[in-house]
Amino acid sequence: MAEPDPSRGARRSYAALGAVWALLLLFPLAAPNNFVLNLGISWFISLALAGSLNLLMGYAGQISLSHAAFYGLGAYASGVLSAKFGVSPWLGLCAAIALTAAAAFLIGWPSLKLRGHYLAMATLGFNVIMSVMFVELRGLTGGPNGLVGVPSLSLFGWEIGADIRFYLFAWVVVGLMMLLILNLLHSRMGRALRALSTSELAAKANGIDVHAVKLGVFVLSAVMAGIAGFLYVHLNNFASPENFDFVASVMLLVVVALGGTGTYWGPFLGALLHVVLPEALRAFSDFEILVYGISLVLVLLFFPAGLSGAVARLGRLVGRGGGR
Amino acid sequence: MNAAAPGEALLEARGLTRMFAGLAAVQELSFGVAPGAIKAVIGPNGAGKTTLLNLLSGFIEPSAGEIRFGGARIDAIPAHARVGRGMARTFQNLQVFGRMTALENVMVGRHVRSRAGYFAGLLSTPASRRETEAARAAALAALARVGLERRAHTEATDLSFGELKLLELARALASEPRLLLLDEPAAGLALAETDRMAGVIREINARGVTVVLVEHNMRLVMSISHDILVLNFGRRIAEGSPEAVQAEPAVIEAYLGRDDDA
């Protein structure tokens, strides 16, 4: 029997996103305290990171090892401008977007000309360089001690503090981001980037300017990470270099893989792990990366399509058992 | 798009040469393809057939010579940009987009006939949505032309080998080419599938698409070609109608060898 029509599948995805996002409005009501509410906010930020990396890695098949560097670039751009120069965070957001876009363009342009692992190598180098800059540009970034005194956001004279107000703000921003990603996936460019991930040759033969499309998705995904950094820095009023180092980039890759690469819902689950696991493992925080490593190996061995793939398979099994 | 002048070849190669590490895979090759023709390129293994197809479609650059399409030089134009000018191709070893349905594969073929970029896609503008709907309709029509419309919503990787060959053809057709370059369309196909492929190619040609095919399967070549170019060691050894080419001593020699070394 034929699979359901994709346009119906698309409508279902939009409906599901709407439902999930509506439910998320109830979370603050259920959250017993500010700590749990802040986990919700962290989940939004993780989702923005995992969703944007998944667009690049899962759908377009391009491996980036510097997603955390773009996240950090966005955070420091807006953080430094507002903390050190008194610039409005909203202008800081513009700077974060411009800077991440420019950096991604400069790295992507040469390294995406070639097929293979050049992007992975170039981004690895970029993340190391950015980590050094975050630490060594002490005068601006506060060095290893971190950047302090970053102001909170305010909108029309309303301060968006780290409570229900920030939750709602992140709900809007990340909701829009996930909506835009869903839009893109069902558009001409979305089809083009999914196509080139399995055959660049055939993509070219179908008139796709492979280099331009790859560069576009790389810049887009970096900008989204930069926006996540903007959220992070104005939520915490602080930024610290170790959140944006190479290990953090690898962690994001693992989060995407755990959730399920190239599936729209994978990052939702991956982000949940990203937020919950460190809390669950607080007593073993030194082993966090080890736990990530082991769970990655286990998931790749037993659920190559990630958690969302496993959930979908379970759903199909249950559906079949339900007498279809 | 400017059509070729009457009597002029749709596709023309002049002195086309491609060297690989000092060896000529294609050497001083000149030929034309008349609008509306089905032209086959045949020759023993290593004769330069696939190299020629890659040169024509822009996947490799010529070392010398020129290629004209619809009267204009195209040898400096990158492969992806040739598709928009009306040149589409298939691959000998299948190049299908995985993790996409048959329909989505063919919708990718509409890429050059639509325009929505990243911003339009992200914002899902009305124009972008209209394009996607139009691409869906055109892709379904292209699938129907090769007889795969019932497989539209099947994952491409779940199709049979013969169906994948037809899927590539449908995807190439979706770009509305004037010229279709087919790299061994019958390779790996069973007899009945080969005949089905021959029928599909003939039907596509009847609708005005010029076809150039590289092929080993003589049953297919002789049954559908109007015109045959025979290569050996990258050079033309014969060119003409199927009957004329089959009678050519140089062709018989290239394929069967001379008596003394047989």
Interface residues (C-beta under 8 A of the other chain):
Chain A: A2 E3 P4 D5 P6 S7 L180 I181 N183 L184 H186 S187 R188 M189 G190 R191 A192 R194 A195 S197 T198 S199 L201 A202 A203 K204 A205 N206 G207 I208 D209 V210 G216 V217 L220 G262
Chain B: S57 F59 P78 A79 H80 A81 V83 G84 A88 R89 T90 F91 Q95 V96 F97 G98 R99 M100 T101 L103 E104 N105 M107 V108 G109 R110 H111 V112 S114 R115 A116 G117 Y118 A120 G121 L122 L123 S124 S128 E131 T132 A135 R136 R150 R151 A152 H153 T154 E155 E168 R171 A172 S175
